[in-house]
Amino acid sequence: MNVCIVGAGAIGVSVLLPRPFIFAVRQERFARGGLERAMFLDPLFGVESDKMMARIEAARSWPLYEAKVAVKSPTIFGIKRVGELKWPPHKRGELARPWPERVEAMWKEFTRR
């Protein structure tokens, strides 16, 4: 299970949200909850969460379309197949406001531990 903060939204929110997120995922209850539910927890935020969500978007949309559950092709939305992904994954990603530098700095600090 990926626990992601996705989409920068308002700059103030995107800068404030990672701090409580980091605190929460470092709690022993968080890890224990994942084990009790047989989940692999992969906490992400910033650009790394955006990259993971692009992979999930591709991995979910194409099988649904190929199984004829989804009517519209993911191509209409600029979603490439998983093996064809690049970063940013589509025009929407290219036009998205980047994460604030402070959030990326928090991510680097979080992953160092």
C-alpha positions as CSV (number, residue, x, y, z in Angstrom):
1,M,0.0,0.0,0.0
2,N,1.3,3.4,-0.9
3,V,0.6,6.2,1.5
4,C,1.0,9.3,-0.6
5,I,0.5,13.0,-0.4
6,V,-0.5,13.8,-4.0
7,G,-0.8,17.1,-5.8
8,A,0.7,20.3,-4.4
9,G,-2.6,22.2,-4.4
10,A,-2.2,25.4,-2.3
11,I,1.4,26.0,-1.6
12,G,0.8,26.6,2.1
13,V,-1.0,23.3,2.5
14,S,1.6,21.3,0.6
15,V,4.4,22.7,2.8
16,L,2.5,22.1,6.1
17,L,1.1,18.6,5.3
18,P,4.4,16.7,5.1
19,R,5.4,17.4,8.7
20,P,2.4,15.6,10.4
21,F,2.7,12.9,7.7
22,I,6.3,12.3,8.6
23,F,5.4,12.2,12.3
24,A,2.5,9.8,11.7
25,V,4.5,7.3,9.6
26,R,7.3,7.1,12.1
27,Q,4.9,6.0,14.8
28,E,5.2,2.4,15.9
29,R,1.4,2.1,15.6
30,F,1.7,2.9,11.9
31,A,4.1,0.1,11.2
32,R,2.2,-2.3,13.4
33,G,-1.1,-1.5,11.7
34,G,0.5,-2.4,8.3
35,L,1.8,-5.7,9.6
36,E,-1.6,-6.6,11.2
37,R,-3.3,-5.9,7.9
38,A,-0.6,-7.7,5.8
39,M,0.3,-4.5,4.0
40,F,3.6,-3.2,2.8
41,L,3.6,0.5,3.7
42,D,5.6,2.8,1.4
43,P,5.1,6.4,2.6
44,L,5.9,8.9,-0.1
45,F,5.4,12.6,-0.7
46,G,6.6,15.3,-3.0
47,V,7.8,14.3,-6.5
48,E,8.3,10.7,-5.4
49,S,4.6,10.4,-4.6
50,D,3.7,11.9,-8.0
51,K,5.9,9.4,-9.8
52,M,4.3,6.5,-7.9
53,M,0.8,7.8,-8.6
54,A,1.6,8.0,-12.3
55,R,2.7,4.3,-12.3
56,I,-0.5,3.4,-10.4
57,E,-2.6,5.4,-12.8
58,A,-1.1,3.5,-15.7
59,A,-1.2,0.1,-14.0
60,R,-4.9,0.5,-13.2
61,S,-6.3,2.3,-16.2
62,W,-4.9,0.0,-19.0
63,P,-6.2,-3.3,-17.5
64,L,-9.6,-1.8,-16.9
65,Y,-9.7,-0.6,-20.5
66,E,-8.4,-3.9,-22.0
67,A,-11.0,-5.8,-19.9
68,K,-13.7,-3.5,-21.4
69,V,-14.7,-2.2,-18.0
70,A,-13.6,1.3,-18.9
71,V,-15.1,2.6,-22.1
72,K,-12.5,5.3,-22.9
73,S,-8.9,4.5,-23.8
74,P,-6.3,5.8,-21.3
75,T,-4.6,7.3,-24.4
76,I,-7.4,9.9,-24.5
77,F,-6.1,11.2,-21.2
78,G,-2.4,11.0,-22.1
79,I,-1.8,7.9,-19.9
80,K,0.9,5.7,-21.3
81,R,1.4,2.0,-20.5
82,V,3.6,1.3,-17.5
83,G,6.6,0.2,-19.7
84,E,6.3,3.5,-21.7
85,L,6.2,5.9,-18.7
86,K,8.6,8.8,-18.6
87,W,8.6,11.8,-16.2
88,P,6.5,13.8,-16.3
89,P,4.1,11.2,-17.6
90,H,1.8,13.4,-19.6
91,K,0.9,17.0,-20.5
92,R,-1.0,17.5,-17.2
93,G,2.2,16.5,-15.4
94,E,4.3,18.9,-17.4
95,L,1.9,21.8,-16.6
96,A,1.6,20.9,-12.9
97,R,3.0,23.4,-10.4
98,P,6.2,21.9,-8.9
99,W,6.4,20.9,-5.2
100,P,7.9,23.7,-3.1
101,E,11.6,23.3,-2.5
102,R,11.0,23.0,1.3
103,V,8.9,19.8,0.7
104,E,11.6,18.2,-1.4
105,A,14.1,19.1,1.3
106,M,11.8,17.4,3.9
107,W,11.7,14.3,1.6
108,K,15.5,14.1,1.4
109,E,15.7,14.4,5.2
110,F,13.0,11.8,5.7
111,T,14.7,9.2,3.4
112,R,18.1,9.7,5.0
113,R,16.9,8.0,8.2
